[in-house]
Amino acid sequence: MALGNYYEATRRVALNTQPLASDLNVDVAIIGGGITGISAALHLAERGYRVAVLEAEHIGWGASGRNGGQVLPGFGASQMKIKQLVGAAQAKRLWELSMEAVGLLHAQVQRFGIPCDPELGYLHAAVKPRHVRELQEAQAELADLGAPVGQVLQGDDLRARLASPKYLAALEDNISGHIHPLNYTLGLAKAAQDAGAMLFSQTKVMKVTPGKTISIETPRHTVKAAFLLASGGAYLGDLMAPIAGYIMPVGTYIIATEPRVDVASMIPRNEAVADLNFVLDYFRRSADDRLLFGGRVSYSTLPPPSLAASMLKRAQRVFPQLADARVEYCWGGNVDITQNRAPHFGKLADNILFAHGFSGHGVALTGLAGKLVAEAISGQAERFDVFAKIPHARFPGGRRFKVPALLLATSYFRLRDML
């Protein structure tokens, strides 16, 4: 896949990290240098813990530095699904925590002066009549939660906010928004370093040996830790065997057009937008007036052929104004989905925690996850346990057949998108 990651080309935070150069003893070791791990490192370091983050590539290399940048409350699973999983009271508590996650992100941006171009506003767009009904149901769910409820926009009201002929309606949301996710991740990492956390890049964890003191082996050196957080997400692989079957890495992709004078008129209030299809389109304006347009999925994690051209055609179906557009950046990465699309938190031992499975809904929630991990390690696990009580199942088919099984299961939803 050519053309490269727009976020990497527009990074504005200088972060100096090095590979692990010697054996190390710490209070907490963290596997994964994405937002979850970095947020945990920041909150733990501020509590006085000696912390080391071990990242196989570079900080923000995975989903945290590749995603659509949409800052949303809630989860990959609908609030109705969450209620079915845990009951009404716990579902409301989870919703409130997801709202806290959005507030935390914006507070951290302001506190540390992170240059990540935060914008407020989100439109959830209906492609077909049944989607309009789903938006109205979502309105009712939000009202039941006591959350701020936006209007369902239609007709001229919709066209004034979203200059596309494709959509029948959109539910406005003034709490959500969008950011430059890589600059946010790097800014949070710089804050963690300043607080005393040690961040090691190009340091792949090869083996974890549990115990009262945990041994974490890298190719050249060993880290000993009293606690461990596994937050490698879609890139954790089989390192932590007991939880490997609960998540599936899924590829998702984004293009960026050239800067265009007409992009501002396409989304005049600069909201983030996503539709209600199972294989959804999501898009937003960039700070330099490009259209960033995401979609497509790959359950094999291999990029689809002719990706940039096919993504541009999808964008042109949404915005015919892009007939003469060109793609200047095209990139992708893997997100970690769970079978029920709810986040998966828990413990493998009293001193080994994990948080993953954000299912494409993690820009805000991962930051809160790191904070809750820090609370749990400090002996205040009540809020972490709210997430840990969400029931989960392994993907069927085992290691060899779970991708074919998932493809078969999702074919129904793909067909629904076409109807």
VMD Tcl script that draws the C-alpha trace (Angstrom):
set ca {
  {0.00 0.00 0.00}
  {1.66 3.22 -1.18}
  {1.20 6.95 -0.45}
  {1.69 6.80 3.35}
  {0.04 7.96 6.56}
  {-1.19 11.57 6.56}
  {-0.84 11.71 10.34}
  {2.84 10.81 10.17}
  {3.36 13.55 7.57}
  {1.71 16.14 9.84}
  {3.08 15.15 13.25}
  {3.85 18.15 15.43}
  {5.13 16.57 18.65}
  {8.83 15.73 19.04}
  {9.24 12.59 21.12}
  {12.60 10.98 21.85}
  {12.54 7.27 22.66}
  {15.17 4.55 22.44}
  {15.20 0.72 22.54}
  {15.66 -0.92 25.92}
  {19.42 -1.04 26.49}
  {19.75 -2.98 29.76}
  {17.87 -5.18 32.19}
  {15.37 -3.22 34.25}
  {13.35 -3.45 37.45}
  {10.11 -1.47 37.64}
  {6.86 -1.31 39.55}
  {4.75 -1.59 36.38}
  {5.61 -2.80 32.89}
  {3.26 -1.97 30.03}
  {3.16 -3.81 26.71}
  {2.05 -1.49 23.91}
  {2.72 2.17 23.19}
  {-0.77 3.19 22.10}
  {-3.17 5.45 23.97}
  {-4.16 2.81 26.54}
  {-0.59 2.04 27.53}
  {0.58 5.64 27.39}
  {-2.39 6.88 29.45}
  {-1.75 4.18 32.05}
  {1.93 5.16 32.16}
  {1.04 8.83 32.66}
  {-1.44 8.20 35.48}
  {0.82 5.68 37.20}
  {3.88 7.92 36.99}
  {1.86 10.78 38.46}
  {1.02 8.47 41.36}
  {4.72 7.82 41.95}
  {5.12 4.42 40.29}
  {8.26 3.47 38.36}
  {6.85 2.59 34.93}
  {8.26 1.21 31.67}
  {6.35 1.07 28.37}
  {7.62 -1.56 25.92}
  {6.64 -0.86 22.30}
  {7.66 -3.19 19.46}
  {7.67 -0.37 16.86}
  {7.40 3.31 17.78}
  {4.96 5.13 20.04}
  {1.60 5.49 18.30}
  {2.56 3.06 15.52}
  {-0.61 0.95 15.82}
  {-4.29 1.91 15.77}
  {-3.70 4.95 18.02}
  {-1.79 6.68 15.24}
  {-3.78 5.45 12.24}
  {-7.48 5.77 13.08}
  {-10.19 8.15 11.89}
  {-9.72 10.47 14.85}
  {-13.39 10.40 15.84}
  {-13.89 11.17 19.53}
  {-17.10 9.46 20.64}
  {-18.83 8.36 23.83}
  {-20.34 4.90 23.91}
  {-18.93 1.71 22.47}
  {-18.59 -0.37 19.34}
  {-21.71 -2.18 20.56}
  {-24.94 -0.21 20.73}
  {-26.20 0.97 24.09}
  {-29.10 -1.47 23.67}
  {-26.62 -4.33 23.26}
  {-24.68 -3.19 26.33}
  {-27.93 -3.19 28.32}
  {-28.60 -6.78 27.20}
  {-25.11 -7.80 28.30}
  {-24.99 -6.23 31.76}
  {-28.44 -4.90 32.66}
  {-29.85 -1.37 32.68}
  {-28.06 -0.05 35.77}
  {-24.59 -1.20 34.73}
  {-25.22 -0.10 31.14}
  {-25.95 3.42 32.37}
  {-22.79 3.36 34.48}
  {-20.77 2.31 31.45}
  {-22.31 5.09 29.40}
  {-21.37 7.63 32.08}
  {-17.81 6.33 32.08}
  {-17.67 6.67 28.29}
  {-18.81 10.28 28.65}
  {-16.08 10.80 31.22}
  {-13.62 9.43 28.66}
  {-14.52 12.20 26.18}
  {-14.14 14.82 28.89}
  {-10.81 13.37 29.97}
  {-9.44 13.54 26.43}
  {-10.28 17.22 26.07}
  {-8.95 17.97 29.56}
  {-5.62 16.30 28.73}
  {-5.38 18.21 25.45}
  {-5.83 21.48 27.32}
  {-3.68 20.54 30.30}
  {-0.66 19.53 28.24}
  {-1.19 21.86 25.29}
  {-1.34 18.99 22.81}
  {-1.51 20.28 19.19}
  {-4.07 17.80 17.87}
  {-6.67 20.13 16.27}
  {-9.68 19.23 18.46}
  {-13.11 19.94 16.98}
  {-16.58 19.35 18.42}
  {-19.54 17.93 16.51}
  {-20.59 14.62 14.99}
  {-23.28 13.48 12.55}
  {-24.50 9.87 12.50}
  {-25.93 9.50 9.01}
  {-28.75 7.33 7.66}
  {-28.34 5.76 4.22}
  {-31.73 4.02 4.05}
  {-35.16 4.26 5.70}
  {-34.50 1.64 8.38}
  {-31.47 3.70 9.45}
  {-33.76 6.69 10.05}
  {-35.79 4.55 12.44}
  {-32.56 3.44 14.14}
  {-31.55 7.07 14.64}
  {-34.90 7.81 16.25}
  {-34.42 4.80 18.53}
  {-30.94 6.10 19.40}
  {-32.50 9.45 20.31}
  {-34.83 7.69 22.73}
  {-31.96 5.67 24.24}
  {-29.95 8.83 24.86}
  {-32.95 10.52 26.46}
  {-33.37 7.53 28.80}
  {-29.72 7.91 29.81}
  {-30.19 11.60 30.57}
  {-27.66 12.45 27.88}
  {-27.88 15.56 25.69}
  {-30.01 14.64 22.68}
  {-29.52 16.25 19.29}
  {-31.99 16.60 16.46}
  {-32.55 14.14 13.65}
  {-31.77 16.37 10.68}
  {-33.57 15.84 7.38}
  {-34.22 17.72 4.15}
  {-32.82 21.24 3.92}
  {-31.62 21.14 7.54}
  {-29.48 18.13 6.73}
  {-28.14 19.56 3.45}
  {-27.07 22.71 5.30}
  {-24.86 20.56 7.54}
  {-23.80 17.81 5.11}
  {-23.67 18.64 1.41}
  {-24.20 15.10 0.14}
  {-27.11 13.57 -1.77}
  {-26.49 10.15 -0.22}
  {-28.06 10.55 3.20}
  {-31.70 10.60 4.28}
  {-31.11 11.89 7.80}
  {-28.45 12.41 10.45}
  {-28.51 12.54 14.24}
  {-26.49 15.51 15.47}
  {-24.19 15.10 18.45}
  {-22.45 18.12 19.97}
  {-20.45 16.11 22.52}
  {-18.42 14.04 20.08}
  {-15.88 15.41 17.64}
  {-12.51 14.69 16.12}
  {-8.76 15.13 16.63}
  {-5.43 14.36 14.97}
  {-4.95 11.03 16.78}
  {-1.20 10.61 16.32}
  {-0.39 14.07 17.65}
  {-2.69 13.37 20.59}
  {-0.92 10.07 21.32}
  {2.52 11.63 21.04}
  {1.51 14.60 23.20}
  {0.22 12.23 25.87}
  {3.47 10.26 25.61}
  {5.54 13.41 26.09}
  {3.49 14.19 29.20}
  {4.09 10.66 30.49}
  {7.83 11.06 29.97}
  {7.79 14.40 31.75}
  {6.01 12.70 34.66}
  {8.82 10.13 34.88}
  {7.59 7.19 32.79}
  {10.18 5.38 30.68}
  {9.14 4.74 27.07}
  {11.08 2.20 25.03}
  {10.53 1.84 21.26}
  {11.76 -0.99 19.02}
  {11.45 -3.27 22.06}
  {9.32 -6.28 21.24}
  {8.19 -8.47 24.13}
  {8.92 -12.10 23.36}
  {7.79 -13.89 26.53}
  {5.99 -13.17 29.78}
  {6.54 -15.37 32.85}
  {3.94 -14.73 35.57}
  {4.76 -14.72 39.26}
  {4.94 -12.44 42.26}
  {7.65 -10.71 40.26}
  {6.77 -10.89 36.55}
  {9.55 -11.52 34.03}
  {9.16 -9.83 30.64}
  {11.71 -10.93 28.05}
  {12.73 -8.84 25.05}
  {15.28 -9.96 22.42}
  {18.26 -8.68 24.44}
  {17.10 -7.73 27.91}
  {14.66 -8.66 30.66}
  {12.30 -6.45 32.61}
  {11.18 -7.46 36.10}
  {7.92 -5.92 37.30}
  {5.49 -6.15 40.20}
  {2.58 -5.46 37.81}
  {2.00 -5.87 34.08}
  {-0.52 -4.27 31.72}
  {-1.07 -5.95 28.34}
  {-2.39 -3.28 25.97}
  {-1.06 -4.30 22.59}
  {-4.54 -4.44 21.07}
  {-4.69 -5.86 17.55}
  {-0.90 -6.31 17.55}
  {-0.58 -8.36 20.75}
  {-0.84 -11.62 18.78}
  {-0.52 -14.82 20.80}
  {1.81 -13.34 23.42}
  {-0.86 -13.62 26.13}
  {-2.43 -16.95 25.18}
  {-5.40 -16.92 27.61}
  {-6.89 -13.79 25.98}
  {-5.70 -14.21 22.38}
  {-8.96 -15.76 21.17}
  {-11.15 -12.94 22.43}
  {-10.08 -10.35 19.88}
  {-9.77 -10.31 16.11}
  {-7.46 -7.92 14.24}
  {-9.39 -6.26 11.40}
  {-7.85 -3.96 8.81}
  {-9.47 -0.59 8.13}
  {-8.31 2.13 5.74}
  {-8.31 5.90 5.14}
  {-7.45 8.24 2.30}
  {-6.68 11.96 2.34}
  {-7.40 14.11 -0.67}
  {-5.34 17.11 -1.69}
  {-6.21 20.36 0.15}
  {-9.41 21.69 -1.50}
  {-11.28 24.96 -1.31}
  {-14.64 23.13 -1.44}
  {-14.07 20.81 1.53}
  {-15.30 23.40 4.03}
  {-18.62 23.67 2.19}
  {-19.11 19.88 2.28}
  {-19.21 19.80 6.11}
  {-19.72 23.49 7.02}
  {-19.63 23.02 10.81}
  {-16.60 20.72 10.65}
  {-18.30 17.72 12.28}
  {-17.04 14.17 12.05}
  {-19.44 11.92 10.12}
  {-20.14 8.19 10.00}
  {-22.99 6.21 8.47}
  {-24.99 3.35 9.94}
  {-23.91 0.59 7.57}
  {-22.20 -2.47 9.00}
  {-19.21 -1.78 6.71}
  {-19.44 1.92 7.28}
  {-17.98 5.04 5.70}
  {-16.55 7.64 8.08}
  {-15.03 10.98 7.21}
  {-14.10 14.46 8.33}
  {-12.22 17.58 7.34}
  {-8.56 17.95 8.25}
  {-7.01 21.10 9.65}
  {-5.52 21.84 6.22}
  {-8.81 21.38 4.32}
  {-8.43 17.85 3.02}
  {-11.20 15.30 3.17}
  {-10.11 12.32 5.26}
  {-12.33 9.43 4.20}
  {-12.27 6.00 5.84}
  {-13.96 2.68 5.31}
  {-13.46 -0.77 3.82}
  {-12.47 -3.65 6.08}
  {-10.17 -6.62 5.68}
  {-10.64 -9.59 7.98}
  {-7.42 -11.07 6.63}
  {-5.68 -7.74 7.52}
  {-4.31 -7.65 3.94}
  {-5.15 -4.37 2.15}
  {-7.74 -4.75 -0.64}
  {-6.39 -4.33 -4.20}
  {-6.41 -0.87 -5.83}
  {-7.21 0.54 -2.42}
  {-6.68 4.26 -3.04}
  {-8.73 4.24 -6.24}
  {-11.58 2.24 -4.72}
  {-11.67 4.44 -1.61}
  {-11.80 7.57 -3.75}
  {-14.77 6.13 -5.66}
  {-16.57 5.56 -2.35}
  {-15.85 9.16 -1.36}
  {-17.11 10.43 -4.73}
  {-20.40 8.57 -4.22}
  {-20.84 10.53 -1.01}
  {-19.57 13.82 -2.41}
  {-19.90 14.12 -6.23}
  {-18.03 17.41 -5.78}
  {-14.87 15.28 -5.55}
  {-15.04 14.26 -9.23}
  {-11.66 15.88 -9.88}
  {-10.09 14.96 -6.54}
  {-6.87 13.06 -6.15}
  {-5.56 10.91 -3.32}
  {-2.39 12.24 -1.70}
  {-2.28 9.82 1.26}
  {-3.59 6.30 1.75}
  {-2.96 4.21 4.84}
  {-4.49 1.63 7.09}
  {-4.01 -0.47 10.16}
  {-5.62 -3.04 12.38}
  {-8.23 -2.47 15.05}
  {-9.02 -5.04 17.72}
  {-12.65 -6.15 17.71}
  {-14.43 -8.43 20.15}
  {-17.25 -10.76 19.24}
  {-19.86 -8.53 20.92}
  {-18.01 -5.27 20.00}
  {-17.78 -4.25 23.67}
  {-14.37 -3.52 25.25}
  {-12.62 -6.38 27.03}
  {-10.91 -5.59 30.36}
  {-9.76 -8.01 33.03}
  {-7.01 -9.71 34.98}
  {-5.01 -12.86 34.21}
  {-3.57 -12.77 37.73}
  {-3.78 -10.33 40.62}
  {-0.84 -8.44 39.13}
  {-1.48 -8.91 35.36}
  {-4.15 -6.70 33.79}
  {-5.33 -6.26 30.22}
  {-7.50 -3.78 28.32}
  {-8.27 -4.22 24.63}
  {-11.10 -4.92 22.19}
  {-12.25 -1.32 21.72}
  {-13.75 -2.38 18.39}
  {-13.10 0.80 16.44}
  {-14.46 3.02 19.21}
  {-11.35 3.69 21.24}
  {-10.00 7.20 20.62}
  {-11.54 8.52 23.84}
  {-12.14 5.28 25.73}
  {-8.52 4.12 25.61}
  {-7.43 7.19 27.56}
  {-9.91 6.39 30.32}
  {-8.87 2.73 30.21}
  {-5.33 3.73 31.11}
  {-6.60 5.83 34.01}
  {-8.75 2.96 35.32}
  {-5.78 0.58 35.11}
  {-3.76 3.01 37.21}
  {-6.58 3.14 39.75}
  {-6.80 -0.66 39.86}
  {-3.05 -1.10 40.39}
  {-3.28 1.50 43.17}
  {-5.91 -0.64 44.91}
  {-9.04 1.12 43.65}
  {-10.41 -1.36 41.12}
  {-14.14 -0.57 41.38}
  {-14.34 1.40 38.11}
  {-12.04 -0.98 36.23}
  {-14.28 -3.84 37.38}
  {-17.36 -2.20 35.83}
  {-15.74 -2.97 32.46}
  {-14.30 -6.30 33.57}
  {-17.82 -7.58 34.31}
  {-18.92 -7.29 30.67}
  {-19.26 -10.92 29.49}
  {-17.22 -12.02 26.47}
  {-16.81 -15.11 24.33}
  {-13.96 -16.31 22.15}
  {-14.30 -16.07 18.41}
  {-15.45 -19.45 17.05}
  {-13.20 -21.56 14.89}
  {-10.04 -21.37 16.94}
  {-6.79 -19.94 15.70}
  {-7.03 -21.56 12.27}
  {-10.68 -21.04 11.39}
  {-11.81 -17.89 13.22}
  {-11.29 -15.64 10.17}
  {-13.42 -17.83 7.84}
  {-16.02 -18.13 10.60}
  {-16.14 -14.35 11.00}
  {-16.40 -13.80 7.26}
  {-19.36 -16.19 7.14}
  {-21.03 -14.47 10.09}
  {-20.59 -10.97 8.66}
  {-21.74 -11.79 5.15}
  {-25.35 -11.37 6.34}
  {-24.65 -7.82 7.50}
  {-22.84 -6.96 4.29}
  {-25.92 -8.08 2.37}
  {-28.11 -5.88 4.59}
  {-25.90 -2.91 3.69}
  {-26.82 -3.51 0.05}
  {-30.56 -3.59 0.68}
}
mol new
graphics top color blue
foreach p $ca { graphics top sphere $p radius 0.5 }
foreach p [lrange $ca 0 end-1] q [lrange $ca 1 end] { graphics top cylinder $p $q radius 0.2 }
display resetview
